[in-house]
Amino acid sequence: MTVDTLGLVLRVLVTSASVGEREGGKKVLNRVKQFPQQASRLTTIWVDGGFDGELFMQWVMDFLRWIVQVVLRSEQTKGFVLLKKR
């Protein structure tokens, strides 16, 4: 699922459990890109640690022209914590 900074849903994509996070991320971001009116001001994608990796970030930059920023919780934090940018 992709949401904007207000938490409003941009796109939802349901895949099988065998589809990895990065592959599913590529699919849903491609769907967002297909709707220019929603993606026209989009420049930065905030993701969790499951999307970390040079290949995914490079793919987003090359094909979608957006910046990927991984938002991680601090290592001292245990359990669920609401992160500012995610």
N, C-alpha and C positions, 0 to 999 in steps of 0.2 A: 504494500500500500504506500502511496506517496501522498503527502499532505503539504500544505503551504505553512508559512510561519504562524498562521492563526490556528492551525490544526484542521483546516478545511480540506476535505479529500479531493485530490486531483485525479488519481487513478487507483483502481484496485485490480489486481491480477491474481487469480488463484491457479496454482500449479500443483503438480503431484509432489509428494514428500521427497522424491528422489532428485528433484531439481535443487541444486545448490543455491546459496544466497546470492552469490555474485551473478550466476546465470539468470536467476529470477529477477535480480536487480536490473540487468541489461534489458530484459523483456519489458518490465514495467516502465523503465525510463524511455524506451523506444515508443511506448504507447503515449507517454506524456508529450514527447516531442511531436507526435502526430497531430496535436491540437495546439497550433501556434498561438491562439488567443490566450490560452492558459500558460503557455511556456514562454511568452514573449519577453518577460522581465526576469526570467530565471537565469541565474548566473552561477550560483553555488548550491551544491547538494550536500547536506549534512547526513552522514551515515554512521552506523555503529561499527564496532570492531570487526564484525563478520564480513564487512565489505572492504576491509583493509587489504591492500595488495597493489603492487605497481601495475600489473596487467589490467585490473579493473579500472583503476584511475586513469591510465593511459587510454583505454578504450573510450571512457566517457569524454575525455578531452578531445580525442581525435574525431569521434563520430558525432558527438552531441554538442561539443564546444562549451561544456560546462566544467566547473571546478568541483572536485570532490574534496570534502574536508571530513576526516574521521574524528568523531567525538567520543572520547573514552571517559569512563569514570575513574576517579583516582584509585590507586592501588590500595589505599588504606580503607576504602569504603567496602562494607560487606552488605549483602542483601540488595534489595531493590532501592534505587535512588533515582529520583527524577532529575534528568540532566537538562540544562538550559536550552541547548540547541538540538534537541532530538525528540 
